[in-house]
Amino acid sequence: MFDQVVAEKCAAAMQADFASAGKVPPAGLIDNTCSCVVQQLNTTHNLEMAKTFCTQQATSGM
């Protein structure tokens, strides 16, 4: 259940960021990034490290 809450909050934050920038996220980017955040958070127990890692992963794939 915790994972689902994290994924939902992540997705909402990313949607808001893209909306405020006036951009549409590429297909699958939000799901993939938020899944990464959940996985990394479970591994590292550090939200900032998870966000940093997953942001780097997402931007390197673009």
NUMARVEX-902578 format. One record per atom (N, C-alpha, C, O, CB): x, y, z; residue number from 0. Coordinates in nm, 3 decimals, always signed. Glycine has a CB too. Example, Ala and Ser with C-alpha at 12.3 -4.5 7.8 and 13.67 -1.06 7.14 Angstrom:
NUMARVEX-902578
+---------+---------+---------+-----+
:      c1 :      c2 :      c3 : pos :
+---------+---------+---------+-----+
:  +1.319 :  -0.569 :  +0.780 :   0 :
:  +1.230 :  -0.450 :  +0.780 :   0 :
:  +1.320 :  -0.330 :  +0.780 :   0 :
:  +1.424 :  -0.332 :  +0.846 :   0 :
:  +1.131 :  -0.447 :  +0.905 :   0 :
:  +1.285 :  -0.225 :  +0.708 :   1 :
:  +1.367 :  -0.106 :  +0.714 :   1 :
:  +1.290 :  +0.003 :  +0.787 :   1 :
:  +1.341 :  +0.114 :  +0.804 :   1 :
:  +1.408 :  -0.060 :  +0.572 :   1 :
+---------+---------+---------+-----+
END
This chain:
NUMARVEX-902578
+---------+---------+---------+-----+
:      c1 :      c2 :      c3 : pos :
+---------+---------+---------+-----+
:  +0.082 :  -0.120 :  +0.000 :   0 :
:  +0.000 :  +0.000 :  +0.000 :   0 :
:  +0.087 :  +0.126 :  +0.000 :   0 :
:  +0.055 :  +0.224 :  -0.066 :   0 :
:  -0.094 :  +0.000 :  +0.121 :   0 :
:  +0.196 :  +0.121 :  +0.074 :   1 :
:  +0.288 :  +0.236 :  +0.077 :   1 :
:  +0.341 :  +0.265 :  -0.063 :   1 :
:  +0.351 :  +0.380 :  -0.103 :   1 :
:  +0.405 :  +0.209 :  +0.175 :   1 :
:  +0.375 :  +0.159 :  -0.135 :   2 :
:  +0.427 :  +0.175 :  -0.271 :   2 :
:  +0.327 :  +0.246 :  -0.360 :   2 :
:  +0.364 :  +0.331 :  -0.441 :   2 :
:  +0.463 :  +0.039 :  -0.330 :   2 :
:  +0.201 :  +0.209 :  -0.346 :   3 :
:  +0.096 :  +0.271 :  -0.428 :   3 :
:  +0.082 :  +0.419 :  -0.397 :   3 :
:  +0.066 :  +0.500 :  -0.489 :   3 :
:  -0.038 :  +0.200 :  -0.406 :   3 :
:  +0.088 :  +0.456 :  -0.271 :   4 :
:  +0.078 :  +0.597 :  -0.232 :   4 :
:  +0.196 :  +0.675 :  -0.288 :   4 :
:  +0.178 :  +0.785 :  -0.340 :   4 :
:  +0.072 :  +0.610 :  -0.078 :   4 :
:  +0.316 :  +0.619 :  -0.276 :   5 :
:  +0.435 :  +0.686 :  -0.329 :   5 :
:  +0.421 :  +0.705 :  -0.480 :   5 :
:  +0.449 :  +0.814 :  -0.531 :   5 :
:  +0.563 :  +0.604 :  -0.297 :   5 :
:  +0.379 :  +0.601 :  -0.551 :   6 :
:  +0.364 :  +0.609 :  -0.696 :   6 :
:  +0.260 :  +0.714 :  -0.735 :   6 :
:  +0.280 :  +0.788 :  -0.831 :   6 :
:  +0.325 :  +0.472 :  -0.753 :   6 :
:  +0.149 :  +0.720 :  -0.663 :   7 :
:  +0.045 :  +0.818 :  -0.693 :   7 :
:  +0.093 :  +0.961 :  -0.668 :   7 :
:  +0.067 :  +1.051 :  -0.749 :   7 :
:  -0.080 :  +0.790 :  -0.610 :   7 :
:  +0.162 :  +0.982 :  -0.557 :   8 :
:  +0.214 :  +1.116 :  -0.527 :   8 :
:  +0.319 :  +1.157 :  -0.629 :   8 :
:  +0.323 :  +1.272 :  -0.672 :   8 :
:  +0.274 :  +1.120 :  -0.385 :   8 :
:  +0.404 :  +1.064 :  -0.667 :   9 :
:  +0.507 :  +1.088 :  -0.767 :   9 :
:  +0.442 :  +1.129 :  -0.900 :   9 :
:  +0.480 :  +1.229 :  -0.960 :   9 :
:  +0.595 :  +0.963 :  -0.786 :   9 :
:  +0.345 :  +1.051 :  -0.944 :  10 :
:  +0.278 :  +1.078 :  -1.072 :  10 :
:  +0.209 :  +1.214 :  -1.070 :  10 :
:  +0.217 :  +1.289 :  -1.167 :  10 :
:  +0.176 :  +0.968 :  -1.103 :  10 :
:  +0.143 :  +1.246 :  -0.960 :  11 :
:  +0.076 :  +1.376 :  -0.950 :  11 :
:  +0.176 :  +1.490 :  -0.955 :  11 :
:  +0.152 :  +1.591 :  -1.021 :  11 :
:  -0.006 :  +1.383 :  -0.820 :  11 :
:  +0.289 :  +1.474 :  -0.887 :  12 :
:  +0.392 :  +1.579 :  -0.888 :  12 :
:  +0.452 :  +1.596 :  -1.027 :  12 :
:  +0.475 :  +1.708 :  -1.072 :  12 :
:  +0.502 :  +1.546 :  -0.786 :  12 :
:  +0.477 :  +1.486 :  -1.094 :  13 :
:  +0.534 :  +1.495 :  -1.229 :  13 :
:  +0.435 :  +1.557 :  -1.327 :  13 :
:  +0.474 :  +1.639 :  -1.410 :  13 :
:  +0.576 :  +1.356 :  -1.278 :  13 :
:  +0.308 :  +1.518 :  -1.317 :  14 :
:  +0.205 :  +1.576 :  -1.404 :  14 :
:  +0.198 :  +1.727 :  -1.383 :  14 :
:  +0.189 :  +1.804 :  -1.478 :  14 :
:  +0.067 :  +1.512 :  -1.376 :  14 :
:  +0.203 :  +1.769 :  -1.257 :  15 :
:  +0.197 :  +1.912 :  -1.225 :  15 :
:  +0.319 :  +1.985 :  -1.281 :  15 :
:  +0.306 :  +2.095 :  -1.333 :  15 :
:  +0.188 :  +1.934 :  -1.072 :  15 :
:  +0.436 :  +1.924 :  -1.270 :  16 :
:  +0.557 :  +1.986 :  -1.323 :  16 :
:  +0.549 :  +2.003 :  -1.474 :  16 :
:  +0.583 :  +2.110 :  -1.526 :  16 :
:  +0.679 :  +1.901 :  -1.287 :  16 :
:  +0.504 :  +1.900 :  -1.544 :  17 :
:  +0.491 :  +1.910 :  -1.689 :  17 :
:  +0.385 :  +2.013 :  -1.727 :  17 :
:  +0.404 :  +2.091 :  -1.820 :  17 :
:  +0.455 :  +1.773 :  -1.750 :  17 :
:  +0.273 :  +2.014 :  -1.655 :  18 :
:  +0.166 :  +2.109 :  -1.684 :  18 :
:  +0.213 :  +2.252 :  -1.663 :  18 :
:  +0.183 :  +2.339 :  -1.745 :  18 :
:  +0.045 :  +2.081 :  -1.596 :  18 :
:  +0.287 :  +2.277 :  -1.556 :  19 :
:  +0.334 :  +2.414 :  -1.531 :  19 :
:  +0.437 :  +2.457 :  -1.634 :  19 :
:  +0.453 :  +2.576 :  -1.660 :  19 :
:  +0.395 :  +2.426 :  -1.390 :  19 :
:  +0.506 :  +2.361 :  -1.694 :  20 :
:  +0.602 :  +2.391 :  -1.800 :  20 :
:  +0.534 :  +2.398 :  -1.937 :  20 :
:  +0.597 :  +2.433 :  -2.037 :  20 :
:  +0.715 :  +2.286 :  -1.803 :  20 :
:  +0.405 :  +2.365 :  -1.940 :  21 :
:  +0.331 :  +2.367 :  -2.066 :  21 :
:  +0.373 :  +2.258 :  -2.162 :  21 :
:  +0.366 :  +2.274 :  -2.283 :  21 :
:  +0.348 :  +2.501 :  -2.132 :  21 :
:  +0.417 :  +2.145 :  -2.106 :  22 :
:  +0.464 :  +2.033 :  -2.189 :  22 :
:  +0.384 :  +1.907 :  -2.160 :  22 :
:  +0.320 :  +1.894 :  -2.056 :  22 :
:  +0.614 :  +2.008 :  -2.165 :  22 :
:  +0.390 :  +1.816 :  -2.254 :  23 :
:  +0.327 :  +1.685 :  -2.238 :  23 :
:  +0.439 :  +1.583 :  -2.221 :  23 :
:  +0.532 :  +1.579 :  -2.303 :  23 :
:  +0.234 :  +1.649 :  -2.362 :  23 :
:  +0.433 :  +1.502 :  -2.116 :  24 :
:  +0.540 :  +1.403 :  -2.096 :  24 :
:  +0.537 :  +1.294 :  -2.203 :  24 :
:  +0.429 :  +1.256 :  -2.250 :  24 :
:  +0.528 :  +1.340 :  -1.956 :  24 :
:  +0.652 :  +1.245 :  -2.241 :  25 :
:  +0.655 :  +1.133 :  -2.336 :  25 :
:  +0.581 :  +1.012 :  -2.278 :  25 :
:  +0.576 :  +0.994 :  -2.156 :  25 :
:  +0.802 :  +1.094 :  -2.372 :  25 :
:  +0.525 :  +0.932 :  -2.365 :  26 :
:  +0.450 :  +0.813 :  -2.322 :  26 :
:  +0.536 :  +0.725 :  -2.233 :  26 :
:  +0.650 :  +0.692 :  -2.267 :  26 :
:  +0.401 :  +0.734 :  -2.443 :  26 :
:  +0.481 :  +0.687 :  -2.120 :  27 :
:  +0.547 :  +0.595 :  -2.030 :  27 :
:  +0.647 :  +0.657 :  -1.934 :  27 :
:  +0.691 :  +0.591 :  -1.840 :  27 :
:  +0.615 :  +0.493 :  -2.108 :  27 :
:  +0.684 :  +0.783 :  -1.956 :  28 :
:  +0.786 :  +0.846 :  -1.872 :  28 :
:  +0.744 :  +0.852 :  -1.726 :  28 :
:  +0.822 :  +0.816 :  -1.638 :  28 :
:  +0.816 :  +0.985 :  -1.923 :  28 :
:  +0.623 :  +0.896 :  -1.699 :  29 :
:  +0.578 :  +0.912 :  -1.560 :  29 :
:  +0.568 :  +0.775 :  -1.492 :  29 :
:  +0.615 :  +0.759 :  -1.380 :  29 :
:  +0.441 :  +0.984 :  -1.555 :  29 :
:  +0.508 :  +0.677 :  -1.560 :  30 :
:  +0.497 :  +0.543 :  -1.499 :  30 :
:  +0.634 :  +0.483 :  -1.473 :  30 :
:  +0.658 :  +0.429 :  -1.365 :  30 :
:  +0.415 :  +0.449 :  -1.591 :  30 :
:  +0.723 :  +0.493 :  -1.571 :  31 :
:  +0.856 :  +0.434 :  -1.555 :  31 :
:  +0.934 :  +0.504 :  -1.444 :  31 :
:  +0.999 :  +0.438 :  -1.363 :  31 :
:  +0.934 :  +0.442 :  -1.687 :  31 :
:  +0.928 :  +0.636 :  -1.441 :  32 :
:  +1.003 :  +0.710 :  -1.340 :  32 :
:  +0.948 :  +0.684 :  -1.201 :  32 :
:  +1.025 :  +0.665 :  -1.107 :  32 :
:  +0.999 :  +0.860 :  -1.371 :  32 :
:  +0.817 :  +0.683 :  -1.187 :  33 :
:  +0.758 :  +0.661 :  -1.055 :  33 :
:  +0.778 :  +0.517 :  -1.007 :  33 :
:  +0.793 :  +0.494 :  -0.887 :  33 :
:  +0.610 :  +0.694 :  -1.058 :  33 :
:  +0.779 :  +0.422 :  -1.098 :  34 :
:  +0.811 :  +0.285 :  -1.060 :  34 :
:  +0.955 :  +0.276 :  -1.011 :  34 :
:  +0.984 :  +0.206 :  -0.914 :  34 :
:  +0.790 :  +0.188 :  -1.179 :  34 :
:  +1.043 :  +0.349 :  -1.077 :  35 :
:  +1.182 :  +0.355 :  -1.035 :  35 :
:  +1.193 :  +0.415 :  -0.895 :  35 :
:  +1.267 :  +0.364 :  -0.811 :  35 :
:  +1.265 :  +0.436 :  -1.135 :  35 :
:  +1.122 :  +0.522 :  -0.870 :  36 :
:  +1.126 :  +0.588 :  -0.739 :  36 :
:  +1.081 :  +0.491 :  -0.630 :  36 :
:  +1.145 :  +0.481 :  -0.525 :  36 :
:  +1.037 :  +0.715 :  -0.738 :  36 :
:  +0.974 :  +0.419 :  -0.655 :  37 :
:  +0.924 :  +0.322 :  -0.556 :  37 :
:  +1.031 :  +0.216 :  -0.530 :  37 :
:  +1.061 :  +0.184 :  -0.414 :  37 :
:  +0.793 :  +0.256 :  -0.605 :  37 :
:  +1.087 :  +0.162 :  -0.636 :  38 :
:  +1.189 :  +0.058 :  -0.622 :  38 :
:  +1.312 :  +0.109 :  -0.547 :  38 :
:  +1.361 :  +0.043 :  -0.456 :  38 :
:  +1.230 :  +0.006 :  -0.760 :  38 :
:  +1.360 :  +0.227 :  -0.585 :  39 :
:  +1.478 :  +0.283 :  -0.520 :  39 :
:  +1.450 :  +0.321 :  -0.375 :  39 :
:  +1.537 :  +0.306 :  -0.289 :  39 :
:  +1.528 :  +0.404 :  -0.597 :  39 :
:  +1.331 :  +0.371 :  -0.348 :  40 :
:  +1.295 :  +0.407 :  -0.211 :  40 :
:  +1.292 :  +0.282 :  -0.123 :  40 :
:  +1.335 :  +0.287 :  -0.008 :  40 :
:  +1.157 :  +0.478 :  -0.207 :  40 :
:  +1.243 :  +0.172 :  -0.177 :  41 :
:  +1.243 :  +0.046 :  -0.102 :  41 :
:  +1.386 :  -0.003 :  -0.078 :  41 :
:  +1.413 :  -0.067 :  +0.024 :  41 :
:  +1.162 :  -0.061 :  -0.176 :  41 :
:  +1.475 :  +0.026 :  -0.169 :  42 :
:  +1.614 :  -0.019 :  -0.158 :  42 :
:  +1.696 :  +0.072 :  -0.068 :  42 :
:  +1.768 :  +0.025 :  +0.021 :  42 :
:  +1.678 :  -0.025 :  -0.295 :  42 :
:  +1.686 :  +0.204 :  -0.090 :  43 :
:  +1.773 :  +0.299 :  -0.019 :  43 :
:  +1.709 :  +0.358 :  +0.106 :  43 :
:  +1.780 :  +0.403 :  +0.196 :  43 :
:  +1.811 :  +0.410 :  -0.112 :  43 :
:  +1.576 :  +0.359 :  +0.111 :  44 :
:  +1.502 :  +0.423 :  +0.221 :  44 :
:  +1.534 :  +0.572 :  +0.229 :  44 :
:  +1.528 :  +0.632 :  +0.337 :  44 :
:  +1.536 :  +0.354 :  +0.356 :  44 :
:  +1.567 :  +0.630 :  +0.115 :  45 :
:  +1.601 :  +0.772 :  +0.109 :  45 :
:  +1.533 :  +0.831 :  -0.014 :  45 :
:  +1.570 :  +0.800 :  -0.127 :  45 :
:  +1.757 :  +0.793 :  +0.104 :  45 :
:  +1.433 :  +0.915 :  +0.010 :  46 :
:  +1.354 :  +0.970 :  -0.100 :  46 :
:  +1.438 :  +1.056 :  -0.194 :  46 :
:  +1.424 :  +1.045 :  -0.315 :  46 :
:  +1.239 :  +1.052 :  -0.045 :  46 :
:  +1.523 :  +1.139 :  -0.140 :  47 :
:  +1.604 :  +1.227 :  -0.225 :  47 :
:  +1.699 :  +1.146 :  -0.314 :  47 :
:  +1.716 :  +1.179 :  -0.432 :  47 :
:  +1.685 :  +1.325 :  -0.139 :  47 :
:  +1.758 :  +1.042 :  -0.260 :  48 :
:  +1.846 :  +0.956 :  -0.341 :  48 :
:  +1.765 :  +0.887 :  -0.451 :  48 :
:  +1.811 :  +0.875 :  -0.564 :  48 :
:  +1.918 :  +0.851 :  -0.252 :  48 :
:  +1.646 :  +0.841 :  -0.416 :  49 :
:  +1.561 :  +0.774 :  -0.514 :  49 :
:  +1.522 :  +0.870 :  -0.626 :  49 :
:  +1.529 :  +0.834 :  -0.743 :  49 :
:  +1.435 :  +0.718 :  -0.447 :  49 :
:  +1.482 :  +0.991 :  -0.590 :  50 :
:  +1.443 :  +1.091 :  -0.690 :  50 :
:  +1.561 :  +1.126 :  -0.780 :  50 :
:  +1.546 :  +1.135 :  -0.902 :  50 :
:  +1.389 :  +1.217 :  -0.621 :  50 :
:  +1.677 :  +1.146 :  -0.722 :  51 :
:  +1.795 :  +1.183 :  -0.800 :  51 :
:  +1.832 :  +1.072 :  -0.897 :  51 :
:  +1.854 :  +1.098 :  -1.015 :  51 :
:  +1.913 :  +1.213 :  -0.708 :  51 :
:  +1.838 :  +0.949 :  -0.848 :  52 :
:  +1.873 :  +0.835 :  -0.932 :  52 :
:  +1.774 :  +0.822 :  -1.048 :  52 :
:  +1.815 :  +0.807 :  -1.163 :  52 :
:  +1.875 :  +0.706 :  -0.849 :  52 :
:  +1.645 :  +0.826 :  -1.018 :  53 :
:  +1.544 :  +0.803 :  -1.120 :  53 :
:  +1.535 :  +0.919 :  -1.219 :  53 :
:  +1.506 :  +0.897 :  -1.336 :  53 :
:  +1.409 :  +0.780 :  -1.055 :  53 :
:  +1.559 :  +1.039 :  -1.173 :  54 :
:  +1.562 :  +1.153 :  -1.265 :  54 :
:  +1.677 :  +1.138 :  -1.362 :  54 :
:  +1.662 :  +1.165 :  -1.481 :  54 :
:  +1.574 :  +1.286 :  -1.188 :  54 :
:  +1.792 :  +1.096 :  -1.312 :  55 :
:  +1.908 :  +1.073 :  -1.400 :  55 :
:  +1.878 :  +0.962 :  -1.500 :  55 :
:  +1.912 :  +0.973 :  -1.617 :  55 :
:  +2.033 :  +1.038 :  -1.317 :  55 :
:  +1.813 :  +0.855 :  -1.454 :  56 :
:  +1.779 :  +0.745 :  -1.542 :  56 :
:  +1.684 :  +0.793 :  -1.652 :  56 :
:  +1.700 :  +0.757 :  -1.769 :  56 :
:  +1.715 :  +0.630 :  -1.462 :  56 :
:  +1.585 :  +0.872 :  -1.614 :  57 :
:  +1.484 :  +0.920 :  -1.711 :  57 :
:  +1.546 :  +1.014 :  -1.813 :  57 :
:  +1.515 :  +1.006 :  -1.932 :  57 :
:  +1.369 :  +0.991 :  -1.637 :  57 :
:  +1.633 :  +1.103 :  -1.768 :  58 :
:  +1.691 :  +1.200 :  -1.861 :  58 :
:  +1.798 :  +1.137 :  -1.950 :  58 :
:  +1.822 :  +1.186 :  -2.060 :  58 :
:  +1.750 :  +1.316 :  -1.784 :  58 :
:  +1.861 :  +1.032 :  -1.905 :  59 :
:  +1.961 :  +0.967 :  -1.989 :  59 :
:  +1.896 :  +0.886 :  -2.101 :  59 :
:  +1.959 :  +0.856 :  -2.202 :  59 :
:  +2.051 :  +0.878 :  -1.905 :  59 :
:  +1.771 :  +0.850 :  -2.081 :  60 :
:  +1.700 :  +0.772 :  -2.182 :  60 :
:  +1.627 :  +0.857 :  -2.284 :  60 :
:  +1.564 :  +0.804 :  -2.375 :  60 :
:  +1.603 :  +0.682 :  -2.116 :  60 :
:  +1.636 :  +0.986 :  -2.270 :  61 :
:  +1.562 :  +1.075 :  -2.362 :  61 :
:  +1.644 :  +1.109 :  -2.483 :  61 :
:  +1.597 :  +1.183 :  -2.571 :  61 :
:  +1.522 :  +1.203 :  -2.292 :  61 :
+---------+---------+---------+-----+
END
